[in-house]
Amino acid sequence: MTAEEHPDRLPEYAERVLEVAELIPPGRVLTYGDVAEWLGEGGPRQVGRVMALYGGAVPWWRVVRADGRLLPGHERRALGHYREEATPLREAAPAHGTAATPPRLDMRRARWDGTGGSGGGGTDDTGRAMAHN
């Protein structure tokens, strides 16, 4: 059965990406690259494309950029979710005479390691989420 035969079905890779997004506990995040590594295929761009096209039905704000910057165009919505879930943030100090800069995710504290629940540090010794194939 292919996507062409059933156009209302998601591509298999997209289904797998969305399943990983649903596993991430509240208050934790994975990067696009972490999700690809977890799945053992694709890369950050492929995961980002899936999230852009199909991610609205899952907790999209938990799949993030590696630099911790909030998703452009969705900063307010994402920030609301992060504050509601107590996701660790780093408040940005505005430069003198400029508008306030949105906070970034504190990736060291917010990154999920793929194990039970939202407790714990969320990363291995290198600061990267651990792979799960």
C-alpha positions in Angstrom: 0.0 0.0 0.0 1.6 3.3 -1.1 0.8 7.0 -0.5 -0.4 7.2 -4.1 -3.0 4.4 -3.5 -4.2 6.1 -0.3 -3.6 9.9 -0.5 -5.2 10.5 2.9 -2.5 8.4 4.6 0.7 10.0 5.8 3.9 8.8 4.4 5.5 6.1 6.6 8.5 8.3 7.5 6.1 11.2 8.5 4.1 8.8 10.7 7.3 7.7 12.5 8.5 11.3 13.0 5.1 12.2 14.5 5.2 9.2 16.8 8.5 10.3 18.2 7.1 13.8 18.7 4.3 12.4 20.8 6.7 10.5 23.0 8.5 13.6 24.2 7.3 14.4 27.7 6.0 17.9 28.7 8.8 20.2 29.6 11.3 18.4 27.4 12.4 18.8 23.8 14.3 17.0 21.0 16.0 18.6 18.1 15.2 17.8 14.5 18.5 16.0 14.3 17.8 14.1 17.5 14.5 12.8 16.0 16.3 11.7 12.8 19.0 10.0 14.9 16.3 8.2 17.0 14.7 6.9 13.8 18.0 5.9 12.3 17.2 7.7 9.0 16.8 11.0 7.4 18.2 14.2 8.8 17.2 17.5 10.5 15.8 18.9 7.2 13.6 15.9 6.6 12.3 16.0 10.1 11.7 19.7 9.8 9.8 19.2 6.6 7.5 16.6 8.2 6.9 18.8 11.2 6.0 21.8 8.9 3.6 19.7 6.8 2.0 17.4 9.3 3.1 18.5 12.9 0.0 20.5 13.8 -1.7 17.5 15.5 1.2 16.6 17.8 3.1 18.7 20.3 5.2 20.4 17.6 6.8 22.8 20.1 8.8 19.9 21.5 10.7 19.3 18.3 13.1 22.2 18.0 16.1 23.8 16.5 19.5 22.7 17.9 20.4 26.3 18.8 17.3 26.6 21.1 15.8 29.5 19.1 12.0 29.5 19.0 10.4 28.6 15.7 10.1 31.8 13.6 6.5 32.9 13.2 5.4 30.7 16.1 7.3 32.2 18.9 4.3 33.3 21.0 2.4 30.1 20.7 5.6 28.0 21.4 6.5 30.2 24.4 3.0 29.8 25.8 3.4 26.0 25.7 7.0 26.2 27.1 5.8 28.3 30.1 2.8 26.1 30.7 5.0 23.0 30.7 7.8 24.6 32.7 10.3 23.9 29.8 13.7 25.3 30.8 14.3 28.7 29.0 17.2 31.1 28.9 15.9 34.6 29.0 17.7 36.9 26.6 19.0 40.2 27.8 18.1 42.9 25.2 20.9 44.8 23.8 20.9 48.5 24.7 18.4 50.4 22.7 16.9 47.4 21.0 13.6 45.6 21.3 13.3 42.7 23.6 14.7 39.4 22.3 12.6 36.3 22.8 14.0 33.7 25.1 15.7 30.6 23.9 15.3 27.1 25.1 17.9 26.0 27.7 19.0 23.0 25.6 21.2 21.5 28.3 18.3 21.3 30.7 15.4 20.8 28.3 16.8 18.2 26.0 15.1 14.8 26.6 17.3 11.7 26.8 14.5 9.3 25.7 14.1 7.7 29.0 11.1 7.6 31.5 9.3 10.9 31.9 10.4 14.4 32.3 12.8 14.0 35.2 16.5 14.0 34.6 18.9 16.0 32.7 17.8 15.0 29.2 21.2 14.5 27.6 24.3 12.3 27.5 27.8 13.7 28.5 28.1 15.6 25.2 24.8 17.4 25.6 23.1 15.3 22.8 20.0 13.2 23.2 20.7 9.5 23.1 19.7 7.5 20.0 16.9 4.9 20.1 16.5 2.6 17.1 
